[in-house]
Amino acid sequence: MFWKIALGLGVFGLILSVIFIIIAVRAFYASTNPNTEDIAFGGLLISIILLVFSFLLAAVSAIFVLRNSKKEWDAKNLK
């Protein structure tokens, strides 16, 4: 159950980070104020870090969820 929750959080993080990247890029190019550009650039960096960690979390938890599902399927069908 833990890995299914982790998989859901990883996918949610992927979706959220893509949305934040789009917002940060649009804010970066839409503004001429240097302070706003700095904030948008910081948001872009944080979003990319979130994207990487969410992808790793989703990949690892997907492996464990699939492995557990295969064990349950084998136990049910090989009797």
N, C-alpha and C positions, 0 to 999 in steps of 0.2 A: 504494500500500500504506500510505503514511503516513496518508492521510486516512481509511482504513478503521480503522486503529488509533485515530486521534483520535476517530472516531465511536463506537467501542466504549468508550473512556474517558469520553466525554461522556455516553453513556447510563448507564454505571456510576455516574458522578458524580451524575446526576439521581436514580437509585434510592437511592443512599447518602444524599444530602441530604434526601430525603423521609423516610427512616427516622430520620435524626438530628433532623429537625424534630418528628416525632411523639414521639420520646423526650424532647426538650427541653421540649416543651409539657406532656407528662404529668408530668415532674419539677418543672416550675414550679408547676403547680397542686396537686401532691400534697404539697408540703412547706410547712411553716410557718417553717422556719429561713431567715433572711435571706441567709445565706451560700450556701445551696443554691439559693435563688431567683436570686442574682446569677450563679452558675455556669450555671444553666439558661438564663438570659437571654443570657449570652455565647455559649453553645452554639447558641442559636436564631439569633443574629445571624450567627455563622460559618456555620451551615447555610444560611441564606438567601443569603449571599454565594456559597457553593459551588453552590447551585441556579442562581443567575444565570449564573455563569461556565460551569457545565456545560451549561446550555441554549444559551449562545452558541457554545460549542465544538461541541456536537452539531449545531446549525443550520448553521454554516459548513462543517463537515466533511461533512454530508449533501449540501449543495449541490455540493461538489467531487466527492464519490463519484458522485452522480447524473450530473453533467456528464461525468465520465470514462466511466461506463457507457454513456451515450448515444453518445460518440465511438467506443467499441469496437463498439457495435451497428451504428452507421452504417457503419463501416469493413468490417464483416463482411457486411452485407446489401445494400450498394449497389454491389457489384462487378459 
